[in-house]
């Protein structure tokens, strides 16, 4: 490591230590901060100018939050609120907002998830489905995999008659770079059980997601 780089890191750390206490911050966050300092410099900016002094730490904290799903147990979230119930009609939670990060370019994609299941003796607390979405969204992701992960986890834990998941999202990697198409939306779906095998059940789910009256 060059003496200039070491000196810059020490200068940055001293400034940050004086402006904001770093006590209790995970060492990995501080390591990401140090790497971000170097990245900003490689991009042609001066990471030691006033407007960027705290940017490496802010970015490190943001990235840690946006990838916090790696440290959460998706199945445990569902099992923490399972209840025996004889209800056997469709349960749908729609328009679940989410924000995730594309693993190919580390740019955001965001939108809404719609999740339905038909119980088979067990139901789950309704708030757990949005929490489950957050677990998988807060990882480096592709929309196709996230859709399958939601379906597979609910099917495995609840053992319902069927699960249906639809995700609608806009991808900044398509909007800000590459093809630069501002109004494109990507829709993915994953289904199991009766949603896969029964046309009437699947049609009801899609009608409810679209908001049509019964």
GIKA-V492008 format. One record per residue. N is the residue number from 1. RES is the residue in one small letter. PSI is psi in whole degrees, -180 to 180 (* if undefined). OMEGA is omega in radians with two decimals (* if undefined). BURIAL is b if it has 9 or more other ideal C-beta (glycine too) atoms within 8 Angstrom, else e. Layout:
((N | RES | PSI | OMEGA | BURIAL) (N | RES | PSI | OMEGA | BURIAL))
This chain:
((1 | x | 130 | -3.08 | e) (2 | x | 154 | 3.13 | e) (3 | x | -33 | 3.12 | e) (4 | x | -44 | -3.13 | e) (5 | x | -41 | 3.13 | b) (6 | x | -41 | 3.14 | b) (7 | x | -40 | 3.13 | e) (8 | x | -42 | 3.12 | b) (9 | x | -42 | 3.14 | b) (10 | x | -40 | 3.12 | e) (11 | x | -46 | -3.14 | b) (12 | x | -45 | -3.11 | b) (13 | x | -41 | 3.13 | e) (14 | x | -43 | 3.14 | e) (15 | x | -46 | -3.11 | b) (16 | x | -39 | 3.13 | b) (17 | x | -36 | -3.13 | b) (18 | x | -32 | -3.04 | e) (19 | x | -27 | -3.06 | e) (20 | x | 130 | 3.14 | e) (21 | x | 133 | 3.12 | e) (22 | x | 7 | -3.12 | e) (23 | x | 131 | 3.10 | e) (24 | x | -6 | 3.12 | e) (25 | x | 135 | -3.13 | e) (26 | x | 136 | 3.14 | e) (27 | x | -31 | 3.13 | e) (28 | x | -33 | 3.09 | e) (29 | x | -42 | 3.12 | b) (30 | x | -34 | 3.10 | b) (31 | x | -43 | 3.07 | e) (32 | x | -42 | 3.10 | b) (33 | x | -46 | -3.12 | b) (34 | x | -40 | 3.10 | b) (35 | x | -40 | 3.13 | e) (36 | x | -35 | 3.07 | b) (37 | x | -46 | 3.12 | b) (38 | x | -38 | -3.14 | b) (39 | x | -44 | 3.14 | e) (40 | x | -41 | 3.12 | b) (41 | x | -42 | 3.14 | b) (42 | x | -27 | 3.12 | e) (43 | x | -6 | 3.07 | e) (44 | x | 8 | 3.13 | e) (45 | x | 169 | 3.07 | e) (46 | x | 102 | -3.08 | e) (47 | x | -8 | -3.13 | b) (48 | x | 3 | 3.07 | e) (49 | x | 161 | -2.95 | e) (50 | x | -45 | -3.06 | e) (51 | x | -17 | -3.08 | e) (52 | x | 0 | -3.04 | b) (53 | x | -42 | -3.08 | b) (54 | x | 1 | -3.12 | b) (55 | x | -44 | -3.14 | b) (56 | x | -39 | 3.13 | b) (57 | x | -40 | 3.10 | b) (58 | x | -44 | 3.14 | e) (59 | x | -43 | 3.14 | b) (60 | x | -43 | 3.12 | b) (61 | x | -41 | -3.14 | b) (62 | x | -45 | 3.14 | e) (63 | x | -37 | 3.12 | b) (64 | x | -42 | 3.10 | b) (65 | x | -44 | -3.06 | e) (66 | x | -14 | 3.10 | b) (67 | x | 20 | -3.10 | b) (68 | x | -14 | 3.12 | b) (69 | x | -22 | 3.10 | b) (70 | x | -23 | -3.05 | e) (71 | x | 15 | 3.13 | e) (72 | x | 145 | -3.13 | b) (73 | x | 107 | -3.06 | e) (74 | x | -44 | -3.11 | b) (75 | x | -36 | -3.13 | b) (76 | x | -33 | 3.10 | e) (77 | x | -42 | 3.13 | b) (78 | x | -44 | -3.09 | b) (79 | x | -18 | -3.14 | e) (80 | x | -12 | -3.12 | e) (81 | x | 51 | 3.08 | b) (82 | x | 140 | -3.11 | b) (83 | x | 141 | 3.04 | e) (84 | x | 126 | -3.11 | e) (85 | x | 140 | -3.07 | e) (86 | x | 6 | 3.12 | e) (87 | x | 132 | -3.08 | e) (88 | x | 30 | 3.03 | e) (89 | x | 173 | -3.05 | e) (90 | x | 137 | 2.98 | b) (91 | x | 122 | -3.08 | b) (92 | x | 128 | 2.94 | b) (93 | x | 116 | -3.04 | b) (94 | x | 167 | 3.08 | b) (95 | x | 44 | 3.08 | e) (96 | x | 110 | 3.14 | b) (97 | x | 141 | 3.05 | e) (98 | x | 157 | 3.03 | b) (99 | x | 130 | -3.14 | b) (100 | x | -178 | -3.08 | b) (101 | x | 120 | -3.14 | b) (102 | x | 129 | -3.09 | b) (103 | x | -13 | -3.11 | e) (104 | x | -35 | -3.10 | e) (105 | x | -1 | -3.09 | e) (106 | x | 41 | 3.01 | e) (107 | x | 155 | -3.06 | b) (108 | x | 149 | 2.75 | e) (109 | x | 147 | -2.97 | b) (110 | x | 157 | -3.13 | b) (111 | x | -140 | -3.09 | b) (112 | x | 144 | 3.05 | b) (113 | x | 142 | 3.08 | b) (114 | x | 125 | -3.06 | b) (115 | x | 131 | 3.07 | b) (116 | x | 151 | 3.00 | b) (117 | x | 157 | 3.06 | b) (118 | x | 113 | -3.02 | b) (119 | x | 156 | 3.06 | b) (120 | x | 52 | -3.14 | b) (121 | x | -11 | 3.14 | e) (122 | x | 139 | 2.99 | b) (123 | x | 165 | -3.14 | b) (124 | x | 148 | 3.07 | b) (125 | x | 132 | -2.98 | e) (126 | x | -34 | -3.12 | e) (127 | x | -17 | -3.09 | e) (128 | x | -25 | 3.13 | b) (129 | x | -46 | 3.00 | b) (130 | x | -37 | 3.10 | b) (131 | x | -38 | 3.11 | b) (132 | x | -41 | 3.08 | b) (133 | x | -45 | -3.14 | b) (134 | x | -38 | -3.13 | b) (135 | x | -48 | -3.09 | b) (136 | x | -28 | 3.12 | b) (137 | x | -33 | -3.09 | b) (138 | x | 55 | 3.02 | b) (139 | x | 164 | 2.98 | b) (140 | x | 122 | -2.85 | e) (141 | x | 166 | 2.76 | b) (142 | x | 146 | -3.03 | e) (143 | x | -37 | -3.11 | b) (144 | x | -45 | -3.14 | e) (145 | x | -41 | 3.14 | e) (146 | x | -40 | 3.12 | b) (147 | x | -45 | 3.13 | b) (148 | x | -39 | -3.13 | b) (149 | x | -42 | 3.11 | b) (150 | x | -48 | -3.14 | b) (151 | x | -47 | -3.07 | b) (152 | x | -40 | -3.12 | b) (153 | x | -45 | 3.12 | b) (154 | x | -42 | 3.13 | b) (155 | x | -40 | -3.09 | b) (156 | x | -42 | -3.04 | e) (157 | x | -46 | -3.06 | b) (158 | x | -22 | -3.06 | b) (159 | x | 51 | -3.09 | e) (160 | x | 179 | 3.05 | b) (161 | x | -22 | 3.10 | b) (162 | x | 159 | 3.13 | b) (163 | x | 143 | 3.04 | b) (164 | x | 133 | 3.12 | b) (165 | x | 130 | 3.00 | b) (166 | x | 133 | 3.09 | b) (167 | x | 131 | 3.04 | b) (168 | x | 127 | -3.05 | b) (169 | x | 153 | 2.97 | b) (170 | x | 139 | -3.04 | b) (171 | x | 119 | -3.13 | b) (172 | x | -23 | 3.10 | b) (173 | x | -22 | 3.03 | b) (174 | x | -26 | -3.03 | b) (175 | x | -37 | -3.06 | b) (176 | x | -25 | -3.06 | e) (177 | x | -175 | 3.08 | e) (178 | x | -123 | -3.08 | e) (179 | x | -19 | 3.08 | e) (180 | x | 49 | 3.09 | e) (181 | x | 112 | -2.95 | e) (182 | x | -24 | -3.00 | e) (183 | x | 14 | -3.11 | e) (184 | x | 145 | 3.07 | b) (185 | x | 137 | 3.11 | e) (186 | x | 130 | 3.14 | b) (187 | x | 127 | 3.08 | e) (188 | x | 153 | 3.12 | b) (189 | x | 154 | 3.05 | b) (190 | x | 134 | -3.08 | b) (191 | x | 157 | 3.09 | b) (192 | x | 165 | 3.04 | b) (193 | x | -132 | -3.04 | b) (194 | x | -28 | 3.10 | b) (195 | x | -29 | -3.14 | b) (196 | x | -34 | -2.98 | b) (197 | x | -14 | -3.07 | e) (198 | x | 112 | -3.09 | b) (199 | x | -38 | -3.11 | e) (200 | x | -42 | 3.13 | e) (201 | x | -44 | 3.12 | b) (202 | x | -42 | 3.14 | b) (203 | x | -40 | 3.11 | e) (204 | x | -44 | 3.12 | b) (205 | x | -49 | -3.11 | b) (206 | x | -36 | 3.12 | b) (207 | x | -41 | 3.12 | b) (208 | x | -38 | 3.11 | b) (209 | x | -41 | 3.13 | b) (210 | x | -14 | 3.09 | e) (211 | x | 12 | -3.14 | e) (212 | x | 149 | 3.11 | e) (213 | x | 153 | -3.13 | e) (214 | x | * | * | e))
